[in-house]
């Protein structure tokens, strides 16, 4: 069957739908029709240049063509729009080091990025480096004292390490 036939039909009804254009590009990319994929992703971005998924997919297409500079431009755009999209892709591939680096880059770009600190803490915790996760969660609380998940995460870590007094402190603060 024709790659993306259903998406082409949908575009007849919704020609300005960025998601349909992006999905059509993905269908082309999966079938090796890279030039058509790139055109579809560019069409999506002409409708909404802030759609991180199309930037990410366009980067993949350029990587397949060996155009590393073009790919990196679009990956940079993804980093500025939705770092979690990029990190989630790395995590799905089991590439924890790249995921960690992306969060560290996000924090360097914006030292007030509460979400990056929190997700980096989660990632470090998941990797078994609790001692490195604790300061990330504390930084989240410093930046946003109402971020309840950080209190709960800290309390859980302290409980797991046997520091029940600190666990109680953070559970209590999280409930205030």
C-alpha positions as CSV (number, residue, x, y, z in Angstrom):
1,X,0.0,0.0,0.0
2,X,1.0,3.6,-0.6
3,X,3.0,5.1,2.3
4,X,0.7,7.4,4.2
5,X,-2.4,7.0,1.9
6,X,-4.7,7.6,4.9
7,X,-2.7,10.7,5.9
8,X,-3.0,12.1,2.3
9,X,-6.8,11.5,2.5
10,X,-6.9,13.3,5.9
11,X,-5.0,16.2,4.5
12,X,-7.7,16.7,1.9
13,X,-10.1,17.5,4.8
14,X,-7.6,19.1,7.1
15,X,-4.8,20.7,5.0
16,X,-3.4,22.8,7.8
17,X,-3.1,20.0,10.4
18,X,0.5,19.9,11.6
19,X,0.1,16.4,13.2
20,X,-1.2,14.9,9.9
21,X,1.7,16.4,8.0
22,X,4.2,15.1,10.6
23,X,2.6,11.6,10.5
24,X,2.7,11.6,6.7
25,X,6.4,12.5,6.9
26,X,7.0,9.7,9.4
27,X,5.3,7.2,7.1
28,X,7.5,8.3,4.3
29,X,10.6,8.2,6.5
30,X,9.8,4.6,7.5
31,X,9.4,3.5,3.9
32,X,12.7,5.1,2.9
33,X,11.3,8.0,1.0
34,X,13.4,10.6,2.7
35,X,12.9,13.5,0.3
36,X,9.2,13.2,0.6
37,X,9.5,12.9,4.4
38,X,11.5,16.1,4.6
39,X,9.0,17.9,2.5
40,X,6.2,16.7,4.8
41,X,8.0,17.8,7.9
42,X,8.8,21.2,6.4
43,X,5.1,21.6,5.5
44,X,4.2,20.8,9.1
45,X,6.7,23.4,10.4
46,X,5.4,26.0,7.9
47,X,2.1,25.6,9.7
48,X,3.6,25.5,13.3
49,X,7.3,26.1,13.6
50,X,7.0,25.3,17.4
51,X,6.0,21.7,16.8
52,X,8.9,19.8,18.4
53,X,7.9,16.4,16.9
54,X,8.3,17.7,13.3
55,X,11.7,19.2,14.2
56,X,12.8,15.9,15.8
57,X,11.6,13.9,12.8
58,X,13.3,16.3,10.4
59,X,16.5,15.8,12.3
60,X,16.2,12.1,11.9
61,X,15.6,12.5,8.1
62,X,18.7,14.7,7.8
63,X,20.7,12.2,9.8
64,X,19.7,9.5,7.4
65,X,21.0,11.7,4.5
66,X,24.3,12.2,6.4
67,X,23.5,16.0,6.8
68,X,24.7,16.2,10.4
69,X,24.6,20.1,10.5
70,X,21.0,20.3,9.4
71,X,20.1,17.5,11.8
72,X,21.8,19.3,14.7
73,X,20.0,22.5,13.9
74,X,16.6,20.8,14.3
75,X,17.7,18.9,17.4
76,X,18.7,22.2,19.0
77,X,15.2,23.5,18.2
78,X,13.7,20.4,19.9
79,X,15.9,21.1,22.9
80,X,14.5,24.6,23.1
81,X,10.9,23.6,22.6
82,X,10.5,20.3,24.5
83,X,13.5,18.7,26.0
84,X,11.4,15.8,27.4
85,X,10.7,14.7,23.8
86,X,14.4,14.2,23.1
87,X,15.1,12.7,26.5
88,X,12.2,10.3,26.2
89,X,13.6,9.0,22.9
90,X,17.0,8.4,24.5
91,X,15.4,6.6,27.4
92,X,13.4,4.4,25.0
93,X,16.7,3.4,23.5
94,X,18.2,2.7,26.9
95,X,20.7,5.6,26.4
96,X,20.7,7.0,30.0
97,X,24.0,8.9,29.5
98,X,22.6,10.9,26.6
99,X,19.4,11.5,28.5
100,X,21.4,12.8,31.5
101,X,23.5,15.0,29.3
102,X,20.4,16.6,27.7
103,X,19.0,17.5,31.1
104,X,22.3,18.9,32.1
105,X,22.4,21.0,28.9
106,X,18.8,22.2,29.6
107,X,19.9,23.3,33.1
108,X,22.9,25.1,31.8
109,X,20.7,27.0,29.3
110,X,18.2,27.8,32.0
111,X,19.3,27.4,35.6
112,X,15.7,28.0,36.7
113,X,14.3,25.0,34.7
114,X,12.5,23.2,37.6
115,X,11.2,20.4,35.3
116,X,14.7,19.6,34.1
117,X,16.1,19.4,37.6
118,X,13.2,17.2,38.7
119,X,13.4,14.8,35.7
120,X,17.2,14.7,36.1
121,X,16.7,13.7,39.7
122,X,14.3,11.0,38.6
123,X,16.7,9.7,36.0
124,X,19.6,9.7,38.5
125,X,17.4,7.8,41.0
126,X,16.5,5.3,38.3
127,X,20.2,4.7,37.6
128,X,20.8,4.0,41.3
129,X,22.7,7.2,42.0
130,X,20.5,8.3,44.9
131,X,23.2,10.6,46.4
132,X,23.2,12.5,43.1
133,X,19.4,12.7,42.9
134,X,18.9,14.3,46.3
135,X,20.6,17.6,45.5
136,X,18.5,17.8,42.3
137,X,15.3,17.4,44.2
138,X,16.4,20.0,46.8
139,X,17.1,22.4,44.0
140,X,13.6,21.9,42.7
141,X,12.2,22.8,46.1
142,X,14.5,25.8,46.3
143,X,13.3,27.1,42.9
144,X,9.6,26.1,43.5
145,X,8.6,25.4,47.1
146,X,5.2,24.3,46.0
147,X,6.5,21.4,43.8
148,X,5.1,18.6,45.9
149,X,6.5,15.8,43.8
150,X,10.0,16.9,44.8
151,X,9.2,16.6,48.6
152,X,7.7,13.1,48.0
153,X,10.7,12.0,46.0
154,X,13.1,13.2,48.7
155,X,11.1,11.6,51.4
156,X,11.0,8.3,49.5
157,X,14.8,8.4,48.9
158,X,15.5,9.2,52.6
159,X,13.1,6.4,53.7
160,X,14.9,3.9,51.3
161,X,18.3,4.9,52.8
162,X,17.0,4.4,56.3
163,X,17.1,8.1,57.2
164,X,13.5,8.1,58.6
165,X,13.8,11.5,60.3
166,X,14.6,13.3,57.0
167,X,11.8,11.2,55.3
168,X,9.3,12.4,57.8
169,X,10.5,16.0,57.4
170,X,10.0,15.9,53.6
171,X,6.7,14.0,53.8
172,X,5.4,16.6,56.3
173,X,6.6,19.6,54.2
174,X,5.0,18.0,51.1
175,X,1.6,17.9,52.9
176,X,1.7,21.5,54.1
